[in-house]
Amino acid sequence: MKWVLKALVQKGISGMPGRERIHYLLQKHLSRSLPIPDDIFRNKAKIALKHLQVWKKHCKSNLRSQAKFLEFGAGWELVGPLVNAAAGIRNQTVVDISKHVRLELIRDTLNKIRQQKEWVENQIGAPISPDIQKIIVALPSNLAFLNDLGIHYSAPIDMRSTNFAPDSFDLILNTSTLEHIPREDIVRILVECFRILRKGGMMSCVIDLTDHFAHYDQTITHYNFLKYSDALWWLFNSKIHFQNRLRCSDYLEMFLNAGFQVVEYQKIIERQADADLLPNLKLAKRFKSNDIRSDIAVGRLDVVLRKN
């Protein structure tokens, strides 16, 4: 099975010096998943704009130039922050636990915005901002341009304990990030997010609850990793591609315990054919008490939180 080989390779390099660079080179030259293809760019752009809609819908201020956004776990190519900049957002703090960004990948994102300008503008509902228009015409030779767009990138930053002042941000967002963090660390991150979010501010999370190896190996279902005990899953789980296997109920409980109001959420089944096979899947003991339809089958959880 391809996923087993990939898991063992990732497990092997996760303890090596320079593992992030090794991981990047493998994705670029072996799996060829970087730079991201156009369909993934569009999906990331749509999710970024979905976060933006949360702010428009729920936050009192409607001045894009004044809103302060914080995104943690932004990844390699900064699709979300750059699409937000194209939509006119001028104050974004972007942080990560490791410095993932690569100039060539960011240039690829800018090139995709240029090539798909009409599509991007249709998604935004307005012309892209003049600032990013200048940049996509003459692609930058370094990352200094990010500050010109109001994107303040910092890594490494530990979201469990930041140096940000209390009540600093209007919107905190994350996409396909929380599922890669151990539960005990998520609890601490949520406490910190509550501290640095302004009263009435929002937090928007898109959480991928599927087995990420199924994105690479089509022979397994989105729920394959739920078959394994914690001890056995440890053999496949690595620091470089950690998956916590938490379900919807776990996240909703943590959000409430951190003091957030759950304003709205959407449970999405990503692949119905896989969900149809769930009654025949032998779940590990850890997951047997979870409801199949409302908890186990959910492949993505989109949730909007408020600090009252």
C-alpha positions in Angstrom: 0.0 0.0 0.0 1.4 3.4 -1.1 0.2 5.2 2.1 2.2 2.8 4.3 5.4 3.5 2.4 4.8 7.3 2.6 4.0 7.1 6.3 7.2 5.2 7.0 9.4 7.6 5.0 7.9 10.5 6.8 8.4 8.8 10.1 12.0 8.2 9.1 12.8 11.8 8.2 10.9 13.4 11.1 13.8 12.9 13.4 16.4 14.2 11.0 18.1 17.6 11.2 16.6 19.8 8.5 13.5 17.6 8.2 11.4 20.5 6.9 13.7 21.1 4.0 13.8 17.3 3.2 10.0 17.2 3.4 9.8 20.2 1.0 12.2 18.6 -1.5 10.3 15.3 -1.4 7.0 17.1 -2.2 8.6 19.1 -4.9 10.7 16.3 -6.7 9.2 13.0 -5.7 5.4 13.4 -5.1 5.4 16.6 -7.3 2.6 18.0 -5.1 4.5 21.4 -5.0 3.9 23.8 -6.5 0.2 23.2 -6.0 -1.9 22.6 -9.1 -4.6 25.0 -10.3 -7.5 23.1 -8.7 -5.9 23.1 -5.3 -5.1 26.8 -5.6 -8.8 27.5 -6.4 -9.9 25.4 -3.4 -7.6 27.3 -1.1 -8.7 30.6 -2.5 -12.4 29.7 -2.0 -11.7 28.7 1.6 -9.8 32.0 2.2 -12.7 34.0 1.0 -15.1 31.9 3.1 -13.1 33.1 6.1 -13.4 36.6 4.8 -17.2 36.2 4.6 -17.2 35.3 8.3 -15.7 38.6 9.1 -18.1 40.5 6.8 -21.1 38.7 8.2 -20.4 38.8 11.9 -17.9 41.6 12.7 -19.2 45.2 13.3 -16.4 47.0 11.4 -16.8 46.9 7.7 -13.5 48.8 6.9 -11.2 46.4 5.3 -8.2 48.7 5.8 -8.7 48.6 9.6 -9.5 45.0 10.3 -6.7 43.0 11.9 -6.5 39.3 10.8 -4.3 36.6 12.3 -3.8 33.3 10.5 -1.8 30.5 12.0 -0.6 27.5 10.1 -0.6 29.3 6.7 1.7 26.8 5.0 4.1 27.0 2.1 2.6 29.2 -0.5 0.4 31.8 1.4 -2.6 31.4 -0.9 -5.0 32.7 1.8 -3.1 35.8 2.8 -2.4 36.8 -0.8 -6.0 36.3 -1.8 -7.1 38.3 1.2 -4.7 41.1 0.1 -6.2 40.9 -3.4 -9.6 41.5 -1.7 -8.3 44.6 0.0 -7.4 43.3 3.5 -4.4 45.5 4.6 -3.4 44.2 8.0 -2.7 40.5 8.3 -0.4 38.7 10.8 0.6 35.3 9.5 2.5 32.9 11.8 3.6 29.3 11.7 5.4 26.8 14.1 8.1 26.4 11.4 9.2 28.7 8.6 7.6 26.9 5.7 7.3 29.7 3.1 9.4 29.5 0.0 9.8 32.4 -2.4 9.4 30.2 -5.5 6.0 28.9 -4.2 4.8 32.4 -3.3 5.8 33.6 -6.8 3.8 30.7 -8.1 0.8 31.8 -6.1 1.1 35.3 -7.5 1.4 34.0 -11.0 -1.8 32.0 -10.5 -3.6 35.1 -9.4 -2.3 36.8 -12.5 -3.3 34.0 -14.8 -6.7 33.5 -13.2 -7.3 37.2 -12.5 -10.9 37.1 -13.9 -11.8 34.1 -11.8 -10.3 35.6 -8.6 -12.1 38.9 -9.2 -15.4 37.0 -9.7 -14.8 35.2 -6.4 -14.0 38.5 -4.6 -16.8 40.3 -6.3 -14.6 43.3 -7.1 -11.4 44.1 -9.0 -8.2 43.0 -7.2 -6.5 45.6 -5.1 -4.1 48.0 -7.0 -1.2 47.0 -4.6 -1.3 43.3 -5.6 -2.0 44.2 -9.2 1.4 45.9 -9.4 3.1 42.9 -7.7 1.7 40.2 -10.0 2.9 42.2 -13.1 6.5 42.2 -11.9 7.0 39.1 -9.7 9.1 39.9 -6.6 12.7 38.7 -6.1 12.4 38.5 -2.3 9.8 38.4 0.4 10.0 42.1 1.4 7.0 42.8 -0.7 4.8 41.0 1.9 5.1 44.0 4.2 4.0 46.3 1.4 0.8 44.3 1.2 0.3 44.5 5.0 1.2 40.8 5.4 3.4 40.4 8.5 4.9 36.9 8.4 6.6 35.5 11.5 8.0 32.0 12.1 8.6 30.1 14.3 5.8 31.3 16.5 4.2 29.0 19.1 0.5 29.7 19.2 0.3 28.1 22.7 2.0 31.2 24.0 2.5 34.3 21.9 3.7 37.8 22.7 0.7 39.4 21.1 -1.2 41.9 23.3 -4.7 41.0 24.6 -7.6 42.0 22.4 -5.3 42.4 19.3 -7.3 40.8 16.4 -10.7 41.1 14.8 -10.5 37.7 13.1 -8.4 34.6 13.8 -8.4 32.0 11.1 -6.9 28.6 10.3 -7.3 26.1 7.5 -6.4 22.4 7.7 -4.2 23.2 10.7 -5.9 22.0 13.9 -6.0 18.3 12.8 -2.2 18.3 12.8 -1.9 19.4 16.4 -2.2 17.1 19.6 -5.3 17.7 21.6 -3.5 19.0 24.7 -1.8 21.7 22.5 -5.1 22.7 20.8 -6.5 23.3 24.3 -3.7 25.7 25.0 -3.9 27.4 21.6 -7.6 28.1 22.0 -7.0 29.7 25.4 -4.4 31.9 23.8 -6.6 32.7 20.8 -9.4 33.8 23.2 -6.9 36.1 25.0 -5.7 37.9 21.9 -9.0 38.2 20.2 -11.0 41.3 20.7 -14.4 41.2 22.4 -16.9 40.5 19.7 -14.2 39.2 17.4 -14.5 35.9 15.5 -12.5 32.8 14.9 -13.0 30.8 11.7 -11.7 27.2 11.5 -11.8 24.8 8.6 -10.7 21.3 9.8 -10.0 18.3 7.6 -11.1 15.3 9.6 -10.2 12.7 6.9 -7.2 10.4 6.8 -4.7 12.6 4.8 -3.0 9.5 3.4 -6.2 8.9 1.4 -5.5 12.1 -0.5 -2.4 10.4 -1.8 -3.5 6.7 -1.9 -6.9 6.2 -3.6 -7.0 2.5 -2.4 -7.9 3.5 1.1 -11.0 5.4 2.4 -11.1 8.7 4.2 -11.7 6.8 7.4 -8.9 4.3 7.1 -6.9 5.7 10.1 -9.8 5.1 12.4 -9.2 1.3 12.3 -6.0 1.5 14.3 -5.5 1.6 18.1 -3.4 4.6 19.4 -0.4 2.3 19.9 -0.6 1.0 16.3 -1.3 4.4 14.8 1.9 5.7 16.5 3.9 3.5 14.1 2.5 5.5 11.1 2.0 8.9 12.7 5.0 11.3 12.4 6.0 14.8 13.6 6.3 15.9 10.0 2.7 14.9 9.1 1.0 14.4 12.5 -2.8 13.6 12.5 -4.6 13.7 15.8 -7.7 11.8 14.5 -10.1 14.0 16.6 -13.7 14.1 15.6 -16.3 16.8 15.5 -17.5 16.3 19.0 -14.0 16.6 20.3 -13.5 20.0 18.6 -16.9 21.4 19.6 -16.2 20.5 23.2 -12.8 22.2 23.2 -14.2 25.3 21.7 -16.9 25.6 24.3 -14.5 24.8 27.2 -12.2 27.6 26.0 -15.0 30.1 26.4 -16.0 30.6 22.8 -19.6 30.8 21.6 -20.2 28.4 18.6 -22.0 30.7 16.2 -22.4 28.3 13.4 -20.9 25.1 12.0 -21.1 23.0 8.9 -20.4 19.2 8.8 -19.3 18.0 5.4 -18.9 14.5 4.0 -16.1 14.8 1.5 -16.5 11.4 -0.2 -20.0 9.8 0.1 -18.8 6.5 -1.3 -16.4 6.1 1.6 -19.1 7.1 4.1 -21.4 4.4 2.7 -18.7 1.8 3.7 -18.5 2.9 7.3 -21.0 0.4 8.7 -18.6 -2.4 7.6 -15.4 -0.7 8.9 -14.1 -2.1 12.1 -13.4 0.9 14.2 -10.7 1.1 16.9 -12.1 1.0 20.5 -11.4 4.7 20.9 -14.0 5.6 18.2 -16.7 2.9 18.8 -18.8 5.2 21.1 -18.9 8.0 18.5 -22.1 8.4 16.4 -21.4 7.2 12.9 -23.5 9.7 10.9 -23.0 12.9 12.9 -19.4 12.4 14.1 -17.4 9.6 12.4 -18.6 10.2 8.9 -17.9 13.9 8.9 -14.9 14.7 6.7 -14.7 18.4 7.2 -15.8 20.7 9.9 -16.2 24.4 9.2 -16.9 26.3 12.4 -17.4 30.0 13.4 -16.7 31.1 16.9 -17.2 34.3 18.8 -15.6 35.9 21.9 -18.5 37.5 23.7 
